[in-house]
Amino acid sequence: MTVTATASKALERPAHRDGNVLRWLGAYMASMIGDSVYFMALAWAAARTGSATQTGLVLAVGSIPRALLMLGGGVLADRIGPRRVVIGSDAARCLVVLGLAGALLVTSPAVWMLIAVALVFGAVDALFLPAVGALPPRITAAGQLARVQGLRGLASRGANVVGAPLGGVAVAVGGPRLAFAAAGVLFAVSLPLLLSLRISPLPARESAEPSGTAWHDLADGLRHIRRHPVLGPLMLTVALSELGFAGPTNLGLILLVRERGWGATGMGWVVAAFGIGAGASALLLAVRGRVPRAGLVMCLTVLVGAVSIGALAYAPSVGFAVAVAVCVGLFGGLGGALCGALTQTAADPAYLGRVTSVSTLFTHAIAPLSYPVTGAAIGAWGTGPVFVAGAVVCAAGAVTALAFSRLRRAELPR
């Protein structure tokens, strides 16, 4: 790990002009594109190999280790450093996916083989996600964290735009084996970029090595969140807003489009509108760099996003739904990015991996569990009441944040 005495001066540069941040961003985007290509290849191989039930099992099984190990990933990031965990995770994903591509050269894919890879991939993801979220405060100045969140959002959107078509082309040209190989190469591309990062040291008072067992460190991290005047209510806001947001905007949207008869074209326009709104919010943060009264703005944007979710179910036409979806993406994306920036600035750096693992647990593991509930509820009561219920839960997160004055008044560093 490279640590330089002059890192603080270098890190004063705007994030979009800082080579250190741009290397991290390039590594992150390569890894995210690799993820998209991998999931495309996995879904195609599963659909061609097994039944519909087996395909669903292959695609769902990776979420189990992701949910079970996510908090442990945060502990590991704090113990050995987030960069080491990210490098190890990308290296492991590269080897596993390339190994599967090599195996498919000599044999046909089997369901058990795909399940095994999905389980390993999910376990590695549980380590990668908290660590990659804990890296920004170690590579840039505190005043640049909002801009980094914006750049990260742009990279995620770009990865979604590039990854799925790339995976589709690879499957069409060379089948799943070529797509898996392409994903492995993309994970490999991230490694030299990550190895070249300059990592700033923790402040002296915060740099002590974690002591005791991993369970002790995890409990210590949870106590840090619970006792913190900003982090505690912020994690509650993240949990509620994600639970209210995930079901309606993912599974619920598909069922809404089918119910209204808007067809695949209408679905494409609404999904694109989400992406445009979220991309605009990321671009705003990347360019502006700082939002005054960030805590209050975060609360209000989450609240507006929640109202927009409820309104989406009552859109009378595709055009109106597209306009509402832009609002959901714009305000929801801005609120989410500000949540991330506030988390990174409020948390003690020595606890950042564990704090990030808690927020990531809600966004990547617990919130998707609402999909079956959403589907059953829409089947029983229709889309309108379910979208409104989701909006109420999401709005409860914003109201919770407004009720805590320290969070409401929280500011990002200048």
KENU-440402 format. One record per residue: y, z negated, x of N, C-alpha, C, O in turn; residue in one letter. Coordinates in steps of 0.001 Angstrom, whole numbers, plus 500000, padded with zeros to 6 digits. Example, Ala and Ser with C-alpha at 12.3 -4.5 7.8 and 13.67 -1.06 7.14 Angstrom:
494310492200513190495500492200512300496700492200513200496681491535514236A
497750492920512850498940492860513670500030492130512900501138491961513409S
This chain:
498814500000500848500000500000500000501239500000500885501332499201501817M
502180500877500608503389501010501411504499500159500829504834500303499653T
505077499275501630506195498446501203507283498597502243507038498354503424V
508464498986501843509554499179502782510665498201502516510912497821501371T
511334497794503567512438496847503433513635497470502781514481496764502233A
513727498787502827514901499462502255514629499999500862515397500811500346T
513537499551500248513166500099498938514231499836497893514480500681497033A
514871498659497959515839498319496916516989499306496873517479499635495793S
517438499794498053518524500769498067518081502102497469518810502733496703K
516877502509497834516374503780497320516194503727495815516397504718495113A
515805502539495327515521502421493910516768502351493056516667502347491830L
517960502293493677519192502293492894519516503679492351520364503803491467E
518872504712492848519140506055492361518664506204490927517707505536490537R
519300507061490119518805507328488766517349507773488821516938508501489724P
516591507328487852515147507568487882514803509043487947513851509426488626A
515574509889487241515236511307487224515575512014488531515238513184488715H
516246511301489443516531511857490767515793511115491879515994511408493057R
514966510187491524514248509361492489512868509966492736512042510034491826D
512625510403493966511342511010494288510175510087494033509088510545493679G
510383508783494207509309507825493963508892507837492494507705507871492172N
509890507809491611509607507849490176508992509188489790508063509234488983V
509497510267490355508988511593490005507545511778490460506766512451489785L
507181511186491599505774511247492016504894510483491022503829510961490632R
505345509300490618504598508544489608504499509339488307503445509372487672W
505597509976487919505609510750486688504650511936486771503938512229485811L
504631512616487918503708513728488097502259513280488028501426513947487416G
501956512136488663500596511601488617500211511222487195499095511489486750A
501146510598486487500888510180485107500631511398484216499708511398483402Y
501459512436484378501296513617483532499987514337483842499297514782482926M
499638514455485123498365515086485477497197514326484866496241514928484375A
497280512997484899496217512177484334496140512335482818495047512410482256S
497311512386482147497327512536480691496797513915480262496084514025479264M
497150514965481021496600516289480718495085516270480913494340516834480110I
494639515619481982493203515477482205492520514773481049491419515158480654G
493161513738480496492620513055479321492426514018478158491367514042477530D
493465514820477875493390515758476749492270516766476935491522517055476001S
492159517299478141491102518282478418489727517628478294488796518229477757V
489602516401478791488331515674478706487909515474477252486763515743476894Y
488832515003476418488472514747475021488134516041474282487252516051473423F
488821517122474609488480518414474019487050518809474407486265519231473558M
486722518669475685485383519025476157484323518118475541483250518583475156A
484624516824475449483656515881474890483387516192473421482235516203472987L
484456516447472653484294516749471232483480518034471043482603518099470182A
483779519051471852483063520325471716481591520173472093480712520679471395W
481330519479473191479942519296473627479157518481472604477993518774472333A
479799517450472033479119516619471043478819517412469778477733517300469210A
479795518222469335479605519007468108478508520051468275477786520345467322A
478370520617469480477359521641469735475978521042469986474969521743469909R
475934519732470288474670519111470687474023518312469569472813518405469364T
474813517526468841474255516615467846474739516907466448475443517886466202G
474344516028465526474761516123464134476197515640463988476810515183464953S
476727515744462777478083515264462531478179513765462792479169513292463350A
477154513018462390477155511571462624477129511263464113477852510385464583T
476298511982464854476224511765466299477520512155466987477927511505467950Q
478178513210466508479470513604467071480493512496466869481231512153467792T
480538511937465662481451510832465401481153509639466289482074508968466755G
479866509364466531479481508253467391479964508476468819480499507561469445L
479777509693469337480211510008470701481716509807470847482177509248471842V
482481510263469858483940510185469944484452508766469727485530508421470211L
483690507933469001484172506588468683483717505535469686484369504502469841A
482601505789470368481978504732471160482851504289472333482753503143472773V
483705505181472847484559504811473968485591503756473614486125503090474501G
485882503592472317486869502590471924486332501168472054487111500217472110S
485008501014472102484424499667472178484760498991473513485348497910473500I
484411499585474672484803498936475929486311498884476105486832497972476746P
487026499871475531488491499852475636489053498593474971489955497954475512R
488528498243473814489003497056473096488539495773473788489303494814473899A
487284495757474252486728494530474821487300494196476195487417493022476548L
487655495216476971488029495003478365489522495137478639489957494930479771L
490316495480477624491733495750477853492465494557478466493221494724479423M
492249493361477928492937492188478464492477491894479895493267491452480729L
491194492144480169490707491982481534491352492961482489491554492643483661G
491680494156482001492390495118482839493755494609483253494190494847484379G
494438493907482352495728493319482712495590492236483766496417492140484673G
494547491415483653494299490385484669494059491030486031494605490582487039V
493244492077486058492944492748487322494201493355487934494396493279489147L
495065493963487101496300494560487611497183493516488271497808493795489294A
497243492311487700498060491246488288497406490655489536498101490179490434D
496101490683489594495405490099490746495487490986491986495766490494493080R
495248492284491829495169493140493019496293494165493087496386494916494058I
497149494205492065498260495145492066497980496333491171496876496876491201G
498960496758490366498711497841489405498411499182490054497632499964489510P
499024499473491230498776500780491833497318500925492251496720501982492049R
496743499882492826495335499947493232494433500187492027493468500948492105R
494755499532490912493932499705489715494057501126489185493054501731488805V
495281501674489154495478503037488664494756504042489564494098504957489069V
494879503876490873494198504781491809492681504699491622492004505725491552I
492154503477491540490716503316491345490249503900490027489170504488489950G
491062503739488980490695504268487665490657505783487674489700506384487185S
491695506410488229491702507871488269490586508413489162489988509443488851D
490307507725490267489206508160491130487875508059490390487039508957490487A
487677506965489650486432506798488895486299507858487809485219508414487610A
487395508139487105487331509172486064487038510538486670486282511333486110R
487643510797487813487402512070488495485916512224488838485323513268488568C
485318511193489426483925511271489845482982511381488654482026512157488682L
483254510592487592482369510616486418482408511981485735481366512537485388V
483616512518485544483745513782484817483219514949485649482551515836485119V
483518514953486955482971516004487803481451515888487892480752516899487953L
480940514658487900479493514469487903478849515034486652477781515643486718G
479508514831485491478982515394484257479033516922484287478095517587483849L
480140517478484810480243518936484920479128519485485806478537520521485503A
478843518774486915477755519213487786476403519126487107475558520004487277G
476195518055486329474918517912485628474713519029484604473589519483484388A
475799519464483981475685520519482968475417521890483569475109522839482847L
475532521998484899475148523246485548473638523442485555473149524570485612L
472902522331485498471446522415485611470720521985484344469506522158484242V
471444521427483380470798520991482145471772521099480989472983521184481192T
471247521096479795472089521120478598472564519704478288471873518739478616S
473741519563477656474217518215477326473318517542476298472834518187475368P
473101516260476469472333515469475515473248514394474933474202513966475583A
472959513968473727473820512977473076473886511696473892474959511114474050V
472723511244474423472735510003475201473626510125476431474295509169476824W
473629511311477034474445511550478224475942511473477876476724510866478608M
476325512087476768477723512062476349478160510652475964479289510252476250L
477269509894475312477594508514474953477801507678476208478729506871476273I
476947507866477197477075507107478441478408507397479127479086506482479594A
478775508672479183480050509039479806481216508474479013482177507976479599V
481145508543477676482224508012476844482391506513477042483515506011477055A
481278505790477196481362504346477427482025504040478765482895503174478854L
481602504761479807482205504544481131483686504907481097484517504179481641V
484016506018480468485403506467480391486252505448479640487379505164480044F
485719504893478548486448503877477803486681502625478616487752502024478543G
485672502219479403485831501035480253486898501269481318487696500375481600A
486917502453481907487930502762482921489318502826482292490296502379482893V
489405503378481091490681503415480373491233502012480161492442501797480246D
490348501057479885490784499684479664491444499094480904492267498186480794A
491097499595482066491742499165483306493004499974483577494012499437484036L
492938501281483286494042502187483604495295501896482778496395501831483328F
495141501723481474496303501666480585497230500477480872498441500681480948L
496721499238481037497644498150481373498294498335482743499465498005482929P
497534498862483698498061499006485054499150500060485127500163499850485794A
498965501196484450499974502256484511501251501802483805502347502221484175V
501111500942482787502291500410482132503013499361482951504204499127482751G
502300498720483879502915497691484714503547498253485985504209497512486711A
503362499531486271503881500107487517505403500318487558505999500055488602L
506066500778486483507488501126486601508383500065487231509211500430488065P
508279498760486891509158497794487546508923497658489048509764497106489758P
507782498160489541507487498086490974507931499327491729507853499358492958R
508402500364491013508784501609491702510241501993491469510717502970492047I
510955501245490636512357501584490363513126500314490067512537499244489912T
514437500431489988515290499284489698515206498924488218514882499765487380A
515502497659487909515414497192486528516316497992485599515964498229484443A
517478498409486095518407499159485272517942500553484918518552501215484079G
516864501014485548516341502360485290515118502368484374514559503430484097Q
514696501183483898513437501122483153513503501852481818512513502449481395L
514659501817481143514765502558479883514645504053480141513984504765479385A
515286504532481212515184505953481546513737506315481906513263507394481550R
513043505427482601511644505694482941510798505777481677509896506610481589V
511082504917480694510345504995479431510587506339478749509669506927478177Q
511827506818478815512110508139478260511369509235478990510800510126478359G
511367509184480317510638510183481099509139510123480821508468511153480751L
508630508920480664507205508768480349506886509373478986505854510022478815R
507784509156478011507583509761476703507578511277476771506758511927476123G
508502511854477564508535513306477733507253513803478395506712514841478014L
506771513058479387505532513456480058504354513416479093503497514299479125A
504305512398478233503209512304477257503240513468476291502201514048475973S
504456513820475813504563514951474897504180516252475593503488517093475019R
504629516409476821504268517605477569502779517704477805502205518790477734G
502143516560478091500695516558478306499952516957477043498945517661477109A
500449516506475882499805516885474620499934518381474361499000519022473881N
501110518930474686501348520359474461500476521207475374499945522234474949V
500325520783476631499585521578477616498087521313477561497282522235477690V
497711520037477367496324519641477527495371520267476531494338520815476917G
495710520192475237494789520715474221494549522218474375493393522641474370A
495607523054474513495341524480474740494558524749476021493684525616476042P
494867524007477097494141524202478343492664523878478167491793524607478643L
492393522765477472490999522421477207490311523462476361489146523782476601G
491018524008475357490434525038474509490111526294475278489054526894475081G
491021526702476162490786527903476969489605527683477908488764528568478072V
489540526491478530488444526213479453487100526236478733486123526765479262A
487042525662477522485794525677476750485424527102476355484257527491476416V
486439527882475947486169529262475526485663530115476682484805530976476488A
486186529884477885485829530716479041484508530283479658483637531113479922V
484360528978479888483182528513480624482415527402479966481556526792480603G
482696527112478693481974526059478002482439524677478431483378524558479218G
481791523627477920482205522260478254482179521956479748482995521174480239P
481233522579480483481156522253481919482447522632482647482902521887483515R
483041523779482309484289524173482954485430523251482529486284522907483346L
485452522847481249486503521955480785486384520593481463487394520021481874A
485170520067481586484998518791482294485432518920483756486065518014484299F
485093520044484390485505520256485777487022520312485895487588519754486836A
487691520980484952489155521045484974489767519659484819490744519331485492A
489193518843483931489691517477483767489529516684485059490434515947485452A
488385516829485718488170516115486978489163516518488049489644515670488801G
489477517813488130490461518286489105491838517693488815492562517321489739V
492201517606487535493505517028487178493577515555487557494612515091488035L
492493514812487351492487513415487801492631513340489323493303512451489847F
491996514274490021492091514292491480493508514594491946493949514057492962A
494234515453491211495613515795491576496502514554491576497431514458492378V
496227513610490686497085512418490603496940511504491816497853510737492122S
495814511575492503495537510594493556496508510662494732497057509623495099L
496754511827495350497711511833496468499117511430496043499853510839496834P
499499511739494811500818511319494336500895509803494230501901509203494609L
499843509183493721499822507729493606499776507063494975500408506027495180L
499040507642495905498941507067497244500268507113497994500498506313498901L
501146508052497616502424508192498312503536507323497730504658507342498234S
503238506558496671504272505734496044504712504602496960503896504011497667L
506006504305496942506536503098497578506556501992496531507173502144495477R
505891500892496814505795499783495869506648498633496367506441498146497479I
507599498192495566508438497064495971507660495769495791506882495651494844S
507849494801496669507112493539496557507654492689495421508797492855494994P
506819491776494938507292490810493965508277489857494629508177489628495834L
509232489292493880510090488253494447509243487112494988508146486848494496P
509766486442496006508986485423496710508440484362495763507291483944495900A
509252483923494807508807482848493923507732483314492945507085482493492295R
507540484625492839506588485160491874505397485830492536504528486370491851E
505348485801493875504359486603494574503082485853494926502221486389495623S
502954484628494455501752483875494764500529484538494133500596485085493032A
499425484478494849498208485087494334497708484303493128497801483075493118E
497172484990492098496597484279490970495492483354491440494724483703492337P
495406482179490841494407481199491253493447480959490104493750481259488949S
492270480406490440491302480108489416490517481341489010490543482369489688G
489822481219487896488979482301487405489809483323486632490977483103486311T
489153484454486348489828485471485541490165484935484154491211485265483594A
489272484099483595489569483503482282490802482619482346491623482619481428W
490932481862483435492110481017483605493368481874483686494386481545483076H
493303482966484433494467483851484555494829484477483213496007484615482883D
493805484858482437494068485448481125494734484426480204495717484736479532L
494194483208480178494791482168479341496214481859479789497090481613478959A
496445481873481090497789481631481620498749482732481169499896482454480820D
498280483981481176499117485087480722499442484991479246500573485259478839G
498448484607478427498697484459476991499672483312476715500496483396475805L
499572482245477503500543481149477351501943481617477724502920481241477076R
502043482437478769503348482977479176503984483754478028505184483627477782H
503190484553477329503713485314476190504107484377475060505190484508474489I
503237483437474736503470482560473583504718481701473766505438481442472802R
504979481259474993506105480359475236507407481095475513508479480490475509R
507317482402475754508523483150476122509355483441474875508805483891473870H
510672483195474915511497483389473711511641484841473279511984485104472126P
511389485788474172511486487208473825510109487838473686509855488554472717V
509217487584474635507925488264474638507061487894473436506397488762472870L
507058486637473042506239486211471906506566487000470641505685487660470089G
507811486946470172508150487738468979508052489241469207507778489986468267P
508269489702470442508172491136470719506736491621470551506512492694469991L
505756490845471028504355491232470850503968491229469373503189492077468936M
504510490276468594504251490248467163504853491484466486504249492059465580L
506031491879466927506670493095466400505832494331466708505632495184465843T
505344494423467943504491495556468327503235495602467462502849496665466976V
502597494443467271501363494397466493501584494865465062500837495709464567A
502594494333464394502840494678462994503276496135462843502794496846461961L
504184496572463703504678497945463566503575498954463843503509499982463168S
502707498695464816501612499622465094500586499641463967500084500705463605E
500270498476463410499310498434462312499830499184461091499062499852460399L
501135499079460823501705499797459701501887501277459959501884502079459025G
502046501645461219502360503021461592501115503879461767501101505039461357F
500070503321462369498939504130462832498177504793461691497940506000461736A
497790504038460675496978504591459606497657505725458843497089506812458738G
498873505496458300499526506569457547499835507810458365499675508923457864P
500272507656459605500719508826460363499581509572461045499806510641461611T
498377509040461004497233509748461589496279510190460482496363511326460014N
495393509329460067494457509701459007495185509956457685494871510916456982L
496157509104457345496856509253456073497546510589455930497582511154454837G
498095511104457015498799512386456960497845513525456603498187514414455824L
496647513487457183495649514525456878495323514511455385495262515562454747I
495115513314454834494768513202453425495951513560452523495757514103451435L
497168513261452967498353513624452197498496515141452100498767515678451026L
498314515823453224498421517287453242497352517910452338497630518863451609V
496141517374452389495077517903451534495385517663450057495154518534449218R
495901516490449750496237516156448367497330517058447808497282517442446639E
498319517399448640499431518234448184499123519724448256499872520537447716R
498028520089448918497685521494449031498589522266449976498807523461449777G
499116521612450995500020522279451934499271523105452969499872523954453627W
497982522876453125497175523686454018497391523365455487498189522502455851G
496645524097456326496712523859457770498092524173458334498552523512459265A
498751525182457768500089525534458254501076524400458004501863524040458879T
501020523837456779501892522708456471501614521525457373502536520855457839G
500333521270457617499955520180458528500537520420459912501060519499460538M
500448521646460387500977521962461713502473521734461800502965521211462800G
503208522124460754504656521918460763505018520435460768505935520023461478W
504308519639459986504625518206459924504303517532461257505091516726461751V
503144517860461841502783517273463139503784517695464214504181516888465054V
504189518973464180505189519439465144506501518692464970507178518388465952A
506868518392463723508104517659463465508038516252464049509018515765464612A
506888515600463916506711514299464571506990514422466065507749513640466639F
506361515421466682506520515607468124507958515897468514508435515401469535G
508664516705467707510061517018468009510915515752467951511742515519468831I
510715514943466921511483513711466808511203512755467954512124512190468543G
509911512576468270509556511679469371510062512216470707510516511449471556A
509985513529470891510498514126472125511998513954472251512506513710473346G
512724514080471121514174513889471152514538512460471532515490512242472280A
513785511480471020514068510087471383513798509838472863514553509127473526S
512715510429473379512412510273474805513483510925475667513889510371476688A
513944512111475251514997512802475997516300512003475978517010511937476982L
516605511401474838517812510581474736517796509444475739518788509208476428L
516673508734475828516575507633476784516586508134478219517210507524479088L
515898509245478473515846509780479838517230510188480328517549510010481503A
518050510730479439519389511189479832520377510033479867521153509891480812V
520338509210478826521332508140478717521054507018479705521972506501480341R
519795506645479830519428505643480819519519504216480345518806503355480860G
520365503936479389520507502566478898521053502593477483521909503416477157R
520560501695476644521026501565475272521653500175475119520950499174475260V
522958500087474835523572498763474614522932498058473426522502498696472465P
522875496731473506522299495910472443520891496406472100520564496678470945R
520083496512473139518763497142472997517883496419471986517160497067471229A
517929495088471958517099494344471018517431494679469577516535494922468768G
518711494692469254519132495005467891518822496458467546518349496746466446L
519083497369468469518792498788468217517298498993467997516893499770467133V
516486498297468778515041498390468602514629497950467197513835498623466541M
515169496821466739514847496333465397515238497353464323514455497643463418C
516439497886464430516951498793463402516210500130463405515941500690462342L
515880500641464589515158501921464635513745501777464082513257502678463400T
513078500656464365511752500424463783511865500331462264511005500837461543V
512918499687461782513106499547460340513344500905459676512763501193458630L
514188501734460274514430503071459722513154503907459777512846504635458833V
512420503804460870511149504514460966510174504086459884509441504916459345G
510157502771459555509270502273458508509644502857457149508772503289456395A
510932502870456838511384503459455571510995504942455501510613505439454441V
511095505636456629510738507056456661509250507262456399508870508243455761S
508405506355456880506964506458456617506698506369455116505925507155454569I
507347505404454452507171505283453015507650506511452262507027506929451286G
508769507097452717509330508265452042508454509501452213508475510399451371A
507680509552453305506883510743453592505886511041452470505639512205452154L
505316510002451870504308510205450838504896510801449568504156511314448729A
506208510741449414506839511239448194507655512507448452508474512906447624Y
507423513137449613508115514387449917507677515460448931506478515696448775A
508626516119448259508252517106447236507819518452447797507262519273447069P
508068518690449085507745519995449661507477519829451147507765518786451734S
506917520884451748506665520856453187507973520714453952508038519967454928V
509006521413453526510288521345454221510854519943454239511357519485455265G
510773519254453104511264517876453046510402516969453921510918516092454614F
509080517185453887508182516379454719508470516577456204508396515629456986A
508797517804456588509137518084457983510386517305458395510427516723459480V
511410517293457525512639516563457835512362515065457969512879514414458877A
511548514521457065511219513092457128510390512794458382510592511767459029V
509456513692458725508617513482459907509449513466461188509135512724462118A
510510514280461245511408514221462397512021512831462510512129512286463608V
512421512257461381512998510908461393511977509870461848512299508967462621C
510730510007461355509686509069461778509495509141463292509454508110463964V
509377510362463830509189510521465273510375510040466069510211509387467100G
511595510362465597512798510000466324512994508494466376513141507922467456L
512997507850465217513283506419465171512082505588465626512242504587466325F
510882506009465226509704505299465708509533505421467206509182504453467880G
509786506636467737509679506826469189510696506028469955510374505439470987G
511940505997469464512985505233470149512680503743470093512841503033471086L
512237503267468926511886501856468817510745501481469743510783500434470389G
509726502333469809508595502057470686508977502059472158508523501206472921G
509812503014472559510249503075473959511082501855474330510949501322475432A
511941501411473416512742500215473693511862498971473748512123498062474535L
510815498924472913509844497822473021509242497784474423509126496720475031C
508861498961474929508280499014476266509251498593477347508884497850478257G
510498499061477258511495498710478268511821497221478221511965496588479267A
511937496656477024512219495224476902511048494385477420511253493336478031L
509827494849477174508652494141477684508690494083479205508430493034479794T
509010495200479839508989495260481293510129494471481928509979493968483041Q
511256494353481248512368493594481818512273492107481507512762491284482282T
511646491744480376511570490333479999510437489608480704510556488418480997A
509342490302480980508162489647481548508392489271483007509005490023483766A
507898488113483384507819487740484789506941488781485485505823489026485032D
507417489406486581506623490471487223505199490074487566504305490920487554P
504971488803487871503619488368488216502679488391487018501460488351487185A
503235488455485813502427488473484592502446489837483905501880489982482822Y
503080490830484506503350492062483784502081492809483379502032493397482299L
501059492794484228499814493454483859499192492837482627498719493552481743G
499188491501482557498609490831481400499453491042480149498911491230479060R
500767491012480297501634491254479142501444492681478632501337492905477426V
501403493640479550501207495033479157499854495229478487499734496029477558T
498839494511478945497513494664478346497499494202476895496765494760476079S
498297493192476562498346492716475176498992493763474274498472494066473200V
500129494318474711500779495342473889499911496596473790499845497226472734S
499251496955474882498382498139474872497159497915474002496659498858473388T
496671496688473938495537496365473069495867496685471614495038497235470890L
497069496343471197497469496635469813497614498141469581497174498658468554F
498229498842470535498532500256470314497312501154470464497188502140469737T
496409500839471387495301501741471696493938501268471197492989502052471182H
493819500016470792492502499511470404492476498949468983491597499301468196A
493420498089468652493368497427467347493927498315466245493338498408465169I
495072498976466504495679499812465457494729500889464937494700501109463727A
493939501584465791493008502591465244491949502024464300491347502767463526P
491717500700464361490752500104463441491231500158461997490454499935461068L
492512500455461813493039500563460447492665501878459779492870502026458575S
492121502839460525491806504140459937490794504047458788491039504611457722Y
489651503344458976488720503257457839489343502579456625489096502989455491P
490153501539456855490817500844455749491786501785455045491866501805453816V
492523502566455839493472503528455258492747504552454396493176504841453280T
491648505104454910490898506092454151490357505528452848490446506175451804G
489789504309452903489253503690451693490353503391450686490174503584449484A
491488502921451181492598502581450284493172503821449614493497503794448427A
493298504910450371493810506153449771492826506675448728493236507185447686I
491533506549449005490535506958448026490637506157446739490380506683445656G
491012504878446851491087504018445665492424504125444939492455504121443709A
493539504220445686494862504132445059495760505347445297496828505439444691W
495364506264446146496190507433446421497098507216447613497202506107448137G
497757508287448039498557508231449268499835507415449108500213506678450019T
500505507537447964501800506880447802501753505389448062502475504915448939G
500931504614447339500887503168447574500476502788448991500978501812449547P
499567503557449571499095503221450920500196503469451954500383502652452856V
500921504572451839502037504829452741503114503752452582503689503302453573F
503385503344451362504378502290451140503902500971451748504690500248452358V
502605500655451582502066499432452184502194499474453707502558498478454332A
501892500630454299502067500764455742503510500588456152503799499950457165G
504425501150455370505845501007455658506272499541455588507077499087456401A
505734498805454618506072497384454484505587496593455695506310495746456219V
504367496870456136503840496169457320504680496495458549505023495608459330V
505012497784458716505834498199459853507217497549459784507742497081460794C
507803497525458583509117496894458417509053495396458685510023494807459162A
507906494775458378507752493345458662507883493072460155508374492017460558A
507438494033460982507623493872462426509087493870462801509515493070463633G
509871494767462190511305494823462473512008493567461982512865493026462680A
511654493095460782512278491887460230511927490672461075512763489795461292V
510685490625461553510274489536462445511151489507463695511609488447464123T
511378490686464273512219490759465467513649490314465161514264489610465962A
514176490720464015515543490329463642515671488826463448516746488259463644L
514565488177463059514608486738462787514713485900464061515089484730463993A
514387486474465216514447485742466483515705486165467235515812487300467699F
516648485248467347517961485605467898517868486069469351518604486969469754S
516969485466470149516878485868471560516406487306471687516872488035472563R
515486487724470826515030489113470858516093490025470280516344491107470812L
516707489603469214517743490428468576518916490688469527519543491746469475R
519202489725470384520327489836471302519922490301472695520749490333473605R
518650490660472863518164491045474189518866492317474675519145493226473893A
519140492358475967519808493508476592518943494020477735518198493261478356E
519050495296477997518440495881479192519388495729480363520603495746480170L
518868495579481578519736495432482756520619496649482948520232497764482597P
521806496440483506522705497546483792522274498233485077522905499201485501R
